């Protein structure tokens, strides 16, 4: 029975959505193609009608994860609050820690991406750049930077890396020591909230790219 173009598109989107969720939840090596197609309600053989390879699926699923997260930010409209204290309070929570499949792709995929390389790494880097651009535009006082400055970008990098690092460590310790995991989240939230992000300027000059030997 021939599948309509509309159904073909729906099947492809279902696979992508399932992959984006499962890869964040279990990592690129922790989930197989059969698991993804099963979660999408399809058969294993149908996947390669939509994607060139498993790597192609992983790369597109990675990009989809960033699309979801950034779309959520955009849908907040004028109510969007990307001040450091607000972001930390909403990002570094036990609920976010315990549901990686529904959360930030940076924290969920960073370790795995370092081992993947290729198209998957390219998709991840593109997503990180989109994150940083969004945080660079939003200054700590709630204003929108136009144009942005090296100081805006430096603050964005510092904030994002603090958030991601704290979440990764909180997840890594949660199963063995929940109290420590909670302490990590709470401590970093408080530290970010108490820091005077508005007044601080970077203590370093903008970093130039180093040539590889």
Secondary structure as UniProt FT lines:
FT   HELIX           5..26
FT   HELIX           33..39
FT   TURN            40..41
FT   HELIX           44..49
FT   HELIX           54..75
FT   HELIX           77..79
FT   HELIX           84..91
FT   HELIX           94..98
FT   HELIX           100..102
FT   HELIX           105..116
FT   HELIX           118..137
FT   TURN            140..141
FT   HELIX           150..174
FT   TURN            175..176
FT   HELIX           178..194
FT   TURN            197..199
//
